[in-house]
Amino acid sequence: MGPLRALIRKEFVQFFRSKPLIILVIWTIAVEIAICAYSITYDVTHLRLAIQDLDGSPASRELISRFTRTEYFDIVGQPRSPRELDDLLETGGVAVGLVVPPDFSRRLGQRLSASLQLLLDGSNSNSALIALGYATRIVGQYSRELELEQVREAVGNPGPVVTVRNQRRAWYNPALRSVDHEVVSMLTLAVMMIAIILPAAGLAWEKEAGTIEQLLVMPFRPWEIMLAKVIPTFVVTLASLVLALWVPWWFGVPIRGSLVLFFALSALFLFSGLGLGLLLGTIAENLQQALLLSFFTLFPVLVISGVVVPVESMPRPVQLLSLLSPLRHYLEIGLGIFLKGVGIAALWPQALAMTGLGLGILALGLWCFGRQLR
């Protein structure tokens, strides 16, 4: 084991002498996850709202106040004409426009249905759909209160009217904070980035510096060289994962499950990243090519794994393709342990799929690397 220990020590020394790789790891763990958690959010609030109140009655003002009392809308304009409202929507000055017709209060007083016009900027369909849901909820609540008031008046106001209340609760993330999902997603993605880039960059640097030829003429077996490339990256990535736990703590993301289980399954996930990194390092001829190939590979894996877009929203063929992505199974494991607090009894299908894919990718990477050593 003496030659193998010397090779492993050489890889550690080479890594800590490479300032760009150290900066890349620190940036990915300490900065990139936090930036993504702060900037990537699915919570749509403070939508710019313009209101054209053509009625000007207490009823219309009460309805408008319902919009202003929430964090979903900010009234930024009160256009006097339809053309002025259209200009605000066209120039992006507002995202939502609400028009109250002049007969709004009169129709309510006659117990007739009254209409409202809601104009949405559909250039961002996600925000438009969410804004439509917010507005529908506010108007629906206002309508139900009017109906209850009419019922009380019809029966002589005997007291409170018995109603059925729909109370919704969300499991695992009661506040429905998107940052909880984003932190776990970026954490799993950062692990994969480090596991791929480090071996790919290390191999490419050996080629560029000409030291790979020196290894080939030394009395080392091919499997010793391969282990020397894999073990240091394995240790550095797991150590980086320990440091990355400051991000969930900073954002208040709960860790309800076992961290020991998470690290054990993360070690299995590293088989995929290390194998893919060795494969890319074998193909690349220099460090620049290795980094470009790494990011070129990471992007499609990121897209189909559910990190940015839910897998359920993808076309059926892409959903089936995502089953071949180890990151998808690792993300489900991370969400299950951090947010749900489940154990291996619930996560064994993902762990089994991730292990099978990881071993297959690692075997392919080692085979290609071994061919290069011969």
C-alpha positions in Angstrom: 0.0 0.0 0.0 3.0 2.3 0.2 2.9 3.4 -3.5 -0.8 3.9 -3.3 -0.5 6.1 -0.2 2.2 8.1 -2.0 -0.1 8.6 -5.0 -3.0 9.7 -2.8 -0.8 12.1 -0.9 0.4 13.5 -4.2 -3.2 14.1 -5.3 -4.0 15.9 -2.1 -0.9 18.1 -2.4 -1.7 18.8 -6.0 -5.3 19.9 -5.1 -4.3 22.2 -2.3 -1.6 23.8 -4.6 -4.2 24.5 -7.3 -5.7 27.9 -6.2 -8.4 27.9 -9.0 -9.8 24.6 -7.8 -9.8 25.7 -4.2 -11.5 28.9 -5.1 -14.1 27.0 -7.2 -14.9 24.7 -4.3 -15.2 27.5 -1.8 -17.3 29.6 -4.2 -19.7 26.7 -5.0 -20.2 25.8 -1.3 -20.0 29.2 0.4 -21.4 31.6 -2.1 -23.2 30.0 -5.0 -25.8 28.1 -3.0 -26.6 31.2 -1.0 -26.9 33.4 -4.1 -29.3 30.9 -5.7 -31.3 30.6 -2.6 -31.7 34.4 -2.4 -32.4 35.0 -6.0 -34.4 31.9 -7.2 -37.8 31.9 -5.7 -41.3 30.8 -6.8 -43.0 33.1 -4.3 -44.7 35.9 -6.3 -45.4 38.9 -4.1 -45.7 42.7 -4.5 -47.1 42.6 -8.0 -47.5 46.1 -9.5 -51.3 46.8 -9.7 -53.1 49.6 -11.4 -56.8 50.1 -10.5 -59.4 52.0 -12.5 -62.3 52.6 -10.2 -65.2 53.8 -12.3 -67.7 53.4 -9.6 -66.1 55.2 -6.6 -68.6 53.8 -4.1 -68.0 52.4 -0.6 -68.4 48.9 -2.0 -65.7 49.4 -4.6 -63.4 51.0 -2.2 -63.8 48.1 0.2 -63.0 45.7 -2.5 -59.9 47.7 -3.5 -58.7 47.7 0.1 -58.8 43.9 0.1 -56.0 44.1 -2.5 -53.9 46.6 -0.6 -54.1 44.7 2.7 -52.1 41.8 1.3 -48.4 41.4 0.3 -49.4 40.1 -3.1 -50.2 43.5 -4.7 -48.9 47.0 -4.6 -51.0 49.7 -6.1 -48.7 51.8 -8.2 -51.2 53.7 -10.4 -54.8 54.8 -10.9 -55.3 55.4 -14.6 -58.2 57.6 -15.6 -58.8 56.0 -19.0 -58.6 52.6 -20.6 -55.9 53.8 -22.9 -53.7 54.9 -20.0 -54.2 51.5 -18.4 -53.2 49.8 -21.6 -50.0 51.9 -21.8 -49.0 50.9 -18.3 -49.4 47.2 -19.2 -47.6 47.6 -22.5 -44.6 49.4 -21.0 -44.3 47.0 -18.1 -45.3 49.7 -15.6 -47.8 47.3 -14.0 -48.3 43.5 -14.1 -52.0 43.6 -13.3 -54.9 45.9 -14.0 -58.2 45.9 -12.2 -61.2 47.8 -13.6 -64.3 48.3 -11.5 -67.3 49.2 -13.7 -69.6 52.2 -13.0 -72.6 50.1 -12.1 -70.7 47.9 -9.6 -72.4 49.1 -6.4 -75.8 49.5 -8.0 -75.9 45.9 -9.1 -74.8 44.7 -5.7 -77.6 46.8 -4.1 -80.1 45.1 -6.4 -78.7 41.7 -5.5 -77.5 41.1 -9.0 -74.2 39.7 -10.1 -71.5 42.4 -10.6 -68.5 41.9 -12.9 -64.9 43.1 -12.6 -62.3 43.2 -15.3 -58.8 41.9 -14.5 -56.1 42.5 -17.1 -52.9 40.5 -16.8 -49.5 40.8 -18.4 -49.2 37.3 -19.9 -45.6 37.7 -21.1 -44.6 36.0 -17.8 -47.2 33.2 -17.7 -46.2 31.9 -14.3 -46.6 35.3 -12.6 -49.9 35.9 -14.5 -51.4 32.6 -13.4 -50.4 33.2 -9.8 -51.7 36.8 -9.9 -55.0 35.4 -11.3 -55.2 33.0 -8.4 -54.5 35.7 -5.8 -57.2 38.0 -7.3 -59.7 35.2 -7.6 -59.2 34.3 -3.9 -59.7 38.0 -2.8 -62.8 38.5 -4.9 -64.2 35.2 -3.9 -63.8 36.0 -0.2 -65.5 39.4 -0.7 -68.3 37.7 -2.6 -68.9 35.2 0.1 -69.1 37.9 2.8 -71.7 39.7 0.7 -73.7 36.5 0.4 -73.6 35.9 4.1 -74.7 39.5 4.8 -77.7 39.0 2.4 -78.6 35.8 4.2 -78.6 37.6 7.6 -80.8 40.3 6.2 -83.2 37.8 4.7 -83.8 35.9 8.0 -83.9 39.0 10.2 -80.3 38.9 11.4 -80.7 36.2 14.1 -77.0 35.9 14.7 -74.0 34.3 13.0 -74.7 32.0 10.1 -73.2 28.6 10.2 -70.8 28.0 7.3 -68.3 25.4 6.2 -64.8 26.7 6.4 -62.1 25.2 4.1 -58.8 25.3 6.1 -55.8 24.2 4.1 -52.6 22.8 5.6 -49.4 21.9 3.8 -47.4 19.0 5.2 -43.6 19.2 5.6 -43.4 22.9 4.6 -46.4 24.6 6.4 -45.3 28.2 5.3 -44.9 27.0 1.7 -41.5 28.7 1.6 -39.8 28.1 -1.8 -36.4 28.8 -0.2 -36.6 25.4 1.6 -36.8 23.6 -1.7 -34.2 25.8 -3.4 -31.6 25.4 -0.7 -31.8 21.6 -0.8 -31.8 21.6 -4.6 -28.7 23.8 -4.8 -27.0 21.8 -2.1 -27.4 18.6 -4.1 -26.4 20.3 -7.3 -23.2 21.7 -5.7 -22.2 18.2 -4.6 -22.5 17.0 -8.2 -20.6 20.0 -9.6 -17.7 19.4 -7.3 -17.7 15.6 -7.8 -17.6 16.1 -11.6 -15.3 19.1 -12.0 -12.5 18.0 -9.6 -11.5 14.7 -11.2 -12.1 16.1 -14.7 -9.9 19.2 -14.0 -7.3 17.1 -12.3 -6.9 14.7 -15.2 -6.9 17.5 -17.7 -4.2 19.3 -15.7 -2.1 16.2 -15.6 -2.3 16.0 -19.4 -1.6 19.7 -19.8 1.4 19.7 -17.5 2.8 16.5 -19.0 2.8 14.6 -15.7 0.4 11.9 -16.8 3.2 10.4 -18.9 5.5 10.3 -15.9 2.8 8.3 -14.0 2.6 5.9 -16.9 6.3 5.1 -16.8 6.4 4.7 -13.0 5.9 1.2 -11.4 2.3 1.8 -10.6 -0.6 -0.5 -11.4 -3.5 1.1 -13.4 -5.9 0.4 -10.5 -3.6 2.3 -8.1 -3.6 5.4 -10.3 -7.3 5.2 -10.7 -7.9 4.9 -6.9 -5.5 7.8 -6.3 -7.6 10.0 -8.6 -10.9 8.9 -7.0 -10.2 8.8 -3.2 -9.0 12.5 -2.8 -12.0 13.8 -4.7 -14.3 11.6 -2.7 -12.9 13.0 0.6 -12.8 16.6 -0.6 -16.4 16.5 -1.8 -17.7 15.0 1.5 -15.7 17.6 3.4 -17.3 20.3 1.3 -20.7 18.9 2.0 -20.0 19.3 5.7 -19.1 23.0 5.2 -22.2 23.5 3.0 -24.5 22.7 5.9 -24.1 26.4 7.0 -26.6 27.3 4.2 -29.6 25.4 5.6 -28.8 26.8 9.0 -28.6 30.4 7.7 -31.9 30.2 5.8 -33.7 28.3 8.6 -34.3 25.2 6.5 -35.2 22.3 8.9 -33.2 19.1 9.0 -35.8 16.7 10.2 -34.1 13.5 9.2 -30.8 11.8 9.9 -27.6 13.6 8.7 -25.8 10.3 9.0 -28.1 8.7 6.5 -27.8 11.8 4.2 -24.0 11.6 4.2 -24.1 7.8 3.6 -26.4 8.2 0.6 -24.3 11.2 -0.6 -21.3 8.9 -0.6 -23.3 6.6 -2.9 -24.2 9.5 -5.1 -20.6 10.5 -5.5 -20.0 7.3 -7.6 -22.0 9.0 -10.4 -20.1 12.3 -10.2 -16.7 10.8 -9.9 -17.3 8.4 -12.8 -18.6 11.2 -15.0 -15.7 13.4 -14.0 -13.2 10.7 -14.9 -15.0 10.2 -18.3 -14.8 13.9 -19.1 -11.2 14.2 -17.9 -10.3 11.3 -20.3 -11.9 13.1 -23.2 -10.6 16.6 -22.5 -7.1 17.5 -23.6 -6.6 20.5 -21.3 -8.1 22.2 -18.3 -10.3 24.6 -20.4 -11.9 21.8 -22.3 -12.5 19.9 -19.1 -14.4 22.8 -17.5 -16.4 23.4 -20.7 -17.4 19.8 -20.9 -18.3 19.7 -17.3 -20.7 22.6 -17.5 -22.0 21.3 -20.9 -22.9 18.1 -19.1 -24.3 19.6 -16.0 -26.8 21.8 -17.7 -29.0 19.1 -19.2 -28.7 17.0 -16.1 -29.8 20.0 -14.1 -32.8 20.7 -16.3 -34.3 17.1 -16.3 -33.6 16.4 -12.6 -36.3 18.6 -11.1 -34.0 21.1 -9.6 -35.5 24.0 -11.5 -38.8 22.7 -13.0 -40.8 19.9 -11.3 -40.5 16.6 -13.1 -44.3 16.3 -13.1 -44.5 19.4 -15.4 -42.3 17.9 -18.0 -43.5 15.9 -21.1 -43.8 12.2 -20.5 -40.7 11.3 -22.6 -38.5 13.7 -20.6 -39.9 12.3 -17.3 -38.8 8.9 -18.3 -35.4 10.3 -19.4 -35.0 11.9 -16.0 -35.0 8.5 -14.4 -31.5 8.1 -15.8 -30.3 11.1 -13.9 -28.7 10.3 -10.5 -29.3 13.9 -9.5 -33.1 13.4 -9.6 -32.9 10.5 -7.1 -30.4 12.4 -5.0 -32.7 15.5 -4.9 -35.6 13.3 -3.8 -33.4 11.9 -1.0 -32.3 15.3 0.1 -35.9 16.6 0.2 -37.1 13.5 2.0 -34.4 13.7 4.7 -34.3 17.5 5.2 -38.0 18.5 4.9 -39.9 15.2 5.5 -37.7 13.5 8.0 -38.1 10.1 6.4 -35.6 7.3 6.7 -34.3 4.5 4.5 -37.6 2.7 4.6 -39.1 5.4 2.4 -36.0 6.3 0.4 -34.7 2.8 -0.6 -36.1 3.0 -4.2 -34.2 6.2 -4.8 -31.1 4.9 -3.1 -31.2 1.7 -5.1 -31.7 3.5 -8.4 -29.0 6.1 -7.6 -26.5 3.3 -6.6 -27.1 1.3 -9.8 -26.7 4.4 -12.0 -23.6 5.5 -10.0 -21.9 2.2 -10.2 -22.6 2.0 -14.0 -21.2 5.5 -14.6 -18.2 4.9 -12.4 -17.4 1.6 -14.1 -17.6 3.4 -17.5 -15.4 6.2 -16.4 -12.8 3.9 -14.9 -12.8 1.7 -18.0 -12.2 4.7 -20.2 -9.5 6.0 -17.9 -7.9 2.6 -17.7 -7.7 2.4 -21.5 -5.9 5.7 -21.5 -3.3 4.3 -19.0 -2.5 1.3 -21.2 
